[in-house]
Amino acid sequence: MKKIRVVVVDDSALVRSLLADIINRQGDMECVGTANDPLIAREMIRELDPDVITLDIEMPKMDGIEFLGRLMRLRPMPVVMISTLTERGAEVTMRALELGAVDFVSKPRIGLTDGINELAGQIVDKVRVAAAAHIRRNVVQVAASVSAPALQPGLGTFAGRVSTEKLVCIGASTGGTEAVKEVLMRLPADSPGVVITQHMPAGFTTSFAARLNGLCQITVQEATHGSRILPGHAYIAPGGKQFSIERSGANYVCVVQAGEPVNRHMPSVEVLFKSAARCVGRNAYGIMLTGMGNDGAKAMKEMRDAGSYNYVQDEATCVVFGMPREAILHGAADEVLPLTAITPALLARLASVGDRHRV
């Protein structure tokens, strides 16, 4: 079996040693080199041609974000960010994901040796996912789509009871922060309400929502318990909590609560989509985006059985085609589309439906 070849880039000799040891203990991967700054890493990547690199943010000579940007322009490859800054500075993490990093792990702030060893399972899982990810040279061009028109000519807008009764439900994981952005930026200000579960730990979803809110015509915010779901608004599941929806009279409301992981995730797409199947039925539109695993696939089929219309991202545009593949295999998809085609298709369908279907 061909092993996953990893280069570790970190300015701490202790961290380099710990990560190399964790990687080398795995039967399916090996650390082929370590570098203490990006300039050394650059030459090492040229010489060793690794499958994945792990990258720190705070380093001498060039910080990890600058190095990542250059790397993704010149030699796109799978990168997993491993840095304390990914916890202290969630905005920095969002920037790294925007530039093309596949995922991130937060180094512990105290008890470094024990802390990193406790994260060993998470680290190697994310290296495996990164090794299988689809990395494209144009990944950094996603930011350019910020200026793209939110609506194609002729699709119109949506007002009145259409917007208040329809609900768009989105699930995503690895690679999903940029995919969610692509979908939301094209929605008009009066679109139906949107609820989103993106696999992300506590402490990052507030920054994720704020970043999207500055880019979109709709209002994007972290979901809070009991909040009414309004047209023209998107609600992101808080990291470390389960997120679902309920009916309250004629309205939908957010339900945010502590709970157990579902499919190993909290928040879980399964939880959100099950509630949509139960509460929204044929007024729901499901969207499954890039991600590892099968979270949400069964519940998305339940949504479809209850009358929803579902869109699934195609393999060619996914960073990881795990969750979309499972949704397709479960018979949950009405349409399988490239990422950039999903929102136009949704808007066209909303325009064609009009207000014919009401609760």
N, C-alpha and C positions, 0 to 999 in steps of 0.2 A: 504494500500500500504506500502510495506516495504521501510523504509527510508534508504538513503545512509548514512552510519555512518563514520564520518570523524574525524581524529585526526590532530590537528594543531601543528606543531613543528617550533618554532621561538624564538629567544632569547629576542625579544622585547615584553614587556607586552602589549604595545599599539597595536602592530600588531596582537598579539594573540587575543586580545579583538575584534578588528575590523573584523578579519577573522571569528571568532566564531559567531559574530552577523550577518554577511552576510550569512553565512551558515544556521544559525538557522531561518533566515527569509524565507527560501525556504520551500515549503510544502513537498518536496521529499527528504530532507536531514537534518541531525542534526550533530552538533559538539559534540562528546561524550567525548572529552578530549583535553587538551592543554598541551604542554611540552616546557620548556625553554632550554633544551639541549638534545642531542641524547641519553644519558644514561637513563634519565627519560622517553624519548619516547620509548626506547626499552622495558622497563617494562610495559608501558602503552599499547603498541601494543600486548604484550603477554596477558595482562589482559582483554583488551576490544575487541580485534580482529576486528579492523575497516575495512571498505571496501576500504577506500582511506586515504592517509596522504598527507598533504601539508608540504613542507620541505624547510627551509631556508638553505643557504650555509654557511654564516659566523656565527658560534655559538661557545660557550665555550666547552671545554673538547674534542670535536671531531667535525671537520667541516662536513658540509652536504654531501660533495662528498664522504668522507671516510665512513660515516654512510650509504649512499645509496649503496655503493659497498658491504658492509657487509650485508645489508638488502636483496639485490637481490640475494646474494649467499645462505643465510640461510632461508629467508622467503619471497620469491618474492611476491610483492603486488603492486597495482597501486599507483604511486607517482606523484604529481604535484609540480614542483619546483616553489617557490615564493620568489624571492630575487632580491635585487638591483644588485647583481653581475651578474645576467643573462643578464643585459643590458651592464654593464661596461666590463664584461669579457665574450664575446661570446664563447671563447674557453672553458671556464668552463661549459657553457651551453651545448656545443657539447659533453663534457665528461659526463655530467649528462644524456643526452639522450642515449649515448653509453652504459652507465651502466644499463639503463632500465627505466629511468623516462619516463612517458607517454607524458608529455608536460611541459611547463613552462609559467610563467607570470612574467613580470618585475615590481617590486615595484617602485613607483615614488621616485625620489631622493629628491624632495622638496614637501611640502604640503602633508605629508603622509596621514593624515586622509581623506582629500577630494580626494586625488589621488586614494587611495585604494577603496573608495566608488564608484568612477567613473569606476573602473575596476571590480566592483561586478559582472556584467553580464558575463564578460569574465571568471572570476574565477569560478563561479558556472557552466558555460557551460563546462569548462575543467574538473571540478570534475565529472560531469555527464559522460563525455566521458571516463574518467579514470576508473570510476566504472564499465563500460561495457567492458573495454579493456581486451584482452587476454594476461596475463602475465605468462611467462614461466621461470622455474628455469634456463634454459640454456641461458637466454637472454644475460648474460655477456660474454658468450663464442663466441659471434659474432666477437669480436676483434681477436679471434684466426684464423678466416678465412682470415685474412690479408695475411697469408702465403700460402693460398690455390692457386693452379695453376690457372692462368687466363684462360687457354684454356685446354679443355680435349684433350687427344691425338687423332690425326686424324681429327680434325676439320679444321686445316689449318689456313691460314690468308687470308686477303682480300686486293687486291691492285687495283690500277688504277681506272677506271670509276665506278666500283661497289661501292667503298668507297665514292666517291665524289657525287654520285647520291642518294644513300640510306641515310635515315635519321631516327634515333631512337628518339622517343618522349616519355618522361616519365612524369607521373603525380603522386603526392603523397601528403599526409597530415599527420595526427597523426600517429606516428610510422614510418614515411617515411624516416627520416634521416639515420637510420640503413638499411632500405630496399634498398634505393638508393645506399648506399655504397656496399651492397652485390651484386647488379647488376653490378655496374661499375667496381668493383675490378676484375671481371672475363673477362672483355673485353680486347682484344689484342691491342697493340699500334697502329695498322693500321686499327682499326674498323671504320665503318662509323661514321659520326658526331652524337653527341647526344645533345638533348635539353631537359631541365628539368624544370618543375615547381613544387617546393616543397613549400607548404604553410609555410611561415616564415616571421616575421616582418623585417622591415628595421634594419640594423645594425648587422644582424646575418649571412646573406648569404655569405658575403666575407670570414668569418671565416670557414663556412661550406665548401665552395669551396676549400680553402687552405688546410683544413684537408683531404679532399678527394684526392686532388692533390698529397699529400705526400704518399698516400696508393695505388694509381692506376697506371697502365701502361700507360693509356691515360692521356692527359693533361686536368685538370679540372679547370675551371675559372668561375668567375661571368660574366654574359653576359653584354656586352656594346653595345650601340646603333650603328648600322652600321657595326659591326664586321662581317667578312666573317666566315661562319661556315665550319670548316675544318675537314677532316677525322682525327681520332685519338684524337679528342678534345670533351669535354663535356662543355656545357654552362648552368649555373644555373640562373634562373630568380632572379633578385635583389628583396629583400624584399621591399614592398611598391610601386612597379612599375608593370605595365602590360608588359608581354613579349610575343612576337609573332615572326613569321618568314615571310620573303618575298623572292621572286626570284629577282635576279639581274643578268640578262644574264643567264649564265650557273650555277651561284652560288646561294646558300642560304645565307641570311644575317639576323642578329639579329635586331629586332625592340624592343627597350626598351623605354617606355614613361609613363608619368603620365597619370592617367585616373581615372575612377570610379570603385569601387569594382564590380565584377561580381560573382554572387552566394555568396555574402558577402566576397569575397576574392580578394586580390591584393598583389601578383600575383594570377591569376586564371588559373587553368588547362583548363577550357573551352576556354579561349582566345588563348592559345597556340595550343590546338588540332584543333580548328576551322581553324587556319591559316595553319596547316599541311594538313588538308583536302583540302583546297583551293589551296595550292602551291605545295604540294609534291605528293598527290594522291597515286598511287600504289607503289611508291618508299618509302613510310613511313612504319615504324613499331611502333605501339603504345604499351605502357606498362602502365597499371594502377596498382598502388601499394596501400598499406594500407592507410586508411584515413576516417575521419568522413564526412558524408554528401553525396552530389551527384554531386559535382563540376567535370565537364569534361565528364560526362556520355553521354550526348546528342552529344557533339562534337566528342567523340570517335566513336559513331555510324556513324556520318558523315564521319569520316576518313575511316571506314570500307566500307561504301557505295562508297567512292571515290577510293577504291582498296587497302587500307592498310591491313596489317596483324597484328592482335592485341593479346597481351597477358595480362591476368588479374590474379592477385595474388589470390590464393584460401583462403577460410575462415580459414582453420586450421593454416595457417602461418601468417595471418594478426593480427596486434595489434587491429585494428578496421576495421571491414568488411563493411564499409559504402559505400565508393566510388567504390570499386570493385563490391559489390553487385549491385549497381545501374547500373554500366556498363554492367553487365551480363543481368539484367532485360531489359535494352534498346537494347539488341541484338548486343552489340559492341564487344563481345569477340569471337575470333577464338579458343583460347585455354585458359583454366583456370588451372593454375599450382602452385605448391608450390614455394615459393620464390627462393630457391636454384636451381630450375629447369628452371627458366625463361631465364637466359643468355645462358646456354647450348642449349636450344631449339632455341633461336634466332640465335646463331652462326651456328648451324646445318642447319637452314633454309637458312641463308646467303650463306653458303658453297654450298648448293644444287642449289640455284638460279643462282649462278655465275654471269655472265654479260649478261644474256639473256634478262633482262628487262632494257631498257635504255630510257631516256627522248627523 
